[in-house]
Amino acid sequence: MDENDQIDHQAATAEAQLRKLQLEIKKLTFDVESLGSTSFQAEKFMRFVPLITVIIAVAGFWFTIHQYNQQQATAATKLAADREQALLKPFLDKRLELYFAASEAAATMALSKDKDQRDKAESKLVQLYAGTLIIVEDQEVEGAMLKIYKCITGEDQCDEAEKQRRSQALASRARDSIGKSYNIKLGDLKGKY
């Protein structure tokens, strides 16, 4: 029986080992199946939820800061432009006033039939040319005023038609200058002088 007992013992050991292997195979099969199951995937995803939450929070914070900085930069630019416009307003108002005075005097000089009015207009133009208009005029207006001044002083021989052309040229240059000063387009009103 010793031999039979030994064979039975070996058979029992072999059967136990076979049973153990079968159970291990089932466990591995279950583990492999659970890897593809939604509960395992959900568990895997849940591991990253805190990281995703932090990333979203940081991105939202960064976007808010970025948007705030852009708004502040826009507001600062607008404030600087408003300050500049406020500082230039008296200058631009004076320029507008003097341009109208010069244009009116040039038109009177060119078109009036009354000698006293023409003399007063010429006197006003010389005063503007040599004085306050110098402070505010741009180069185009200065050039137009110089041409009118040459008519007045006799440096250029100007008949009635030439005086009228130069008066209109002055008004046109003044209009262009005003448009540039106030950042408005007066191009549709441009004359051909």
C-alpha positions in Angstrom: 0.0 0.0 0.0 2.8 2.1 0.3 3.1 2.3 -3.4 -0.6 2.8 -3.8 -0.6 5.4 -1.1 2.2 7.2 -2.8 0.4 7.1 -6.2 -2.8 8.3 -4.6 -0.9 11.0 -2.8 0.7 12.1 -6.1 -2.6 11.9 -7.9 -4.2 14.0 -5.1 -1.3 16.5 -5.3 -1.6 16.7 -9.1 -5.3 17.2 -8.9 -4.9 19.9 -6.2 -2.3 21.6 -8.4 -4.6 21.4 -11.4 -7.5 22.8 -9.4 -5.2 25.6 -8.1 -4.2 26.4 -11.7 -7.8 26.4 -12.9 -8.7 28.8 -10.1 -5.7 31.1 -11.0 -6.8 31.0 -14.6 -10.4 32.0 -13.6 -9.0 34.8 -11.5 -6.8 36.1 -14.3 -9.7 35.9 -16.7 -11.8 37.9 -14.2 -9.1 40.4 -13.9 -8.7 40.8 -17.6 -12.5 41.2 -18.0 -12.6 43.8 -15.2 -9.9 45.8 -17.0 -12.4 46.5 -19.8 -15.4 47.0 -17.6 -16.8 50.5 -17.0 -16.3 50.3 -13.3 -12.6 49.9 -13.8 -12.5 52.7 -16.4 -14.5 54.9 -14.1 -12.1 54.2 -11.3 -9.2 55.0 -13.5 -10.9 58.2 -14.6 -11.7 59.1 -11.0 -8.0 59.1 -10.2 -7.5 62.1 -12.6 -10.6 64.1 -11.6 -8.7 66.2 -9.0 -5.9 67.0 -11.5 -8.5 67.9 -14.2 -10.3 70.1 -11.7 -7.1 71.9 -10.7 -6.2 72.5 -14.4 -9.7 73.9 -15.2 -9.5 76.2 -12.1 -6.0 77.5 -13.1 -7.1 78.0 -16.7 -10.2 80.0 -15.5 -8.1 82.1 -13.2 -5.5 82.8 -15.9 -8.2 83.7 -18.4 -9.8 86.1 -15.9 -6.5 87.8 -15.2 -5.7 88.0 -18.9 -9.1 89.6 -19.6 -8.7 92.0 -16.7 -5.3 93.1 -18.0 -6.7 93.7 -21.5 -9.5 95.8 -20.1 -7.1 97.8 -18.0 -4.8 98.4 -21.1 -7.8 99.5 -23.2 -9.0 101.8 -20.4 -5.5 103.3 -20.0 -5.2 103.9 -23.7 -8.6 105.6 -23.9 -7.8 107.7 -20.8 -4.5 108.9 -22.4 -6.3 109.8 -25.6 -9.0 111.7 -23.7 -6.3 113.6 -21.7 -4.4 114.4 -24.9 -7.7 115.6 -26.5 -8.5 117.7 -23.4 -5.0 119.3 -23.5 -5.3 120.0 -27.2 -8.8 121.4 -27.1 -7.9 125.1 -26.4 -5.3 124.9 -29.1 -7.6 123.3 -31.7 -10.4 125.7 -30.8 -8.1 128.7 -31.4 -6.9 127.2 -34.6 -10.5 126.8 -35.8 -11.2 130.4 -34.9 -8.2 131.8 -36.6 -8.7 129.7 -39.8 -12.2 131.0 -40.1 -11.0 134.6 -39.5 -8.3 134.2 -42.2 -10.6 132.6 -44.7 -13.3 135.3 -44.1 -10.7 138.1 -44.5 -9.3 136.5 -47.7 -12.7 136.1 -49.2 -13.5 139.7 -48.4 -10.2 140.8 -49.9 -10.9 138.8 -53.1 -14.6 139.6 -53.6 -15.5 142.9 -51.9 -16.1 145.9 -54.2 -15.8 148.3 -51.3 -12.1 149.5 -51.0 -12.4 150.2 -47.3 -13.5 146.6 -46.6 -10.8 145.2 -48.8 -8.2 147.4 -47.0 -9.4 146.2 -43.6 -9.4 142.6 -44.8 -5.9 142.9 -46.2 -4.8 144.5 -42.9 -6.4 141.6 -41.0 -4.7 139.1 -43.2 -1.2 140.7 -42.7 -1.9 140.8 -39.0 -2.8 137.1 -38.9 0.1 136.2 -41.3 2.6 137.9 -39.1 1.1 137.1 -35.7 -1.3 134.6 -34.1 -1.9 132.4 -37.1 1.8 131.4 -37.0 1.2 129.6 -33.7 -1.6 127.3 -34.9 -1.2 126.9 -38.7 0.1 123.8 -40.3 2.4 123.9 -43.4 -0.3 123.8 -46.0 -2.2 126.7 -44.5 1.1 128.5 -44.0 1.9 128.1 -47.8 -1.6 129.3 -48.8 -1.2 132.4 -46.4 2.2 133.1 -47.9 0.6 133.2 -51.4 -2.1 135.6 -50.2 0.5 137.7 -48.5 2.5 138.0 -51.7 -0.7 139.3 -53.4 -1.2 141.9 -50.7 2.4 143.2 -50.7 2.6 143.2 -54.5 5.4 140.7 -54.6 3.1 138.7 -56.9 0.8 140.4 -59.4 -2.7 139.2 -58.6 -5.8 140.2 -60.5 -9.3 139.6 -59.0 -9.5 136.0 -60.3 -6.1 135.1 -58.8 -7.0 136.6 -55.5 -10.2 134.6 -55.5 -8.3 131.4 -56.4 -5.8 132.0 -53.6 -8.6 132.7 -51.1 -10.3 129.5 -52.1 -7.0 127.6 -51.8 -6.6 129.0 -48.3 -10.1 127.9 -47.3 -9.5 124.4 -48.7 -6.1 124.0 -46.9 -7.8 125.2 -43.7 -10.6 122.7 -44.1 -8.0 119.9 -44.6 -6.1 121.0 -41.6 -9.3 121.0 -39.5 -10.1 117.5 -40.7 -6.7 116.3 -39.6 -6.9 118.1 -36.3 -10.2 116.6 -35.3 -9.6 113.2 -37.0 -12.6 113.6 -39.2 -12.8 113.0 -42.9 -13.8 116.0 -44.9 -12.5 114.6 -48.1 -15.9 114.5 -49.7 -16.0 118.3 -49.4 -12.5 118.8 -51.0 -12.3 121.5 -53.6 -10.1 121.6 -56.6 -8.1 124.7 -55.8 
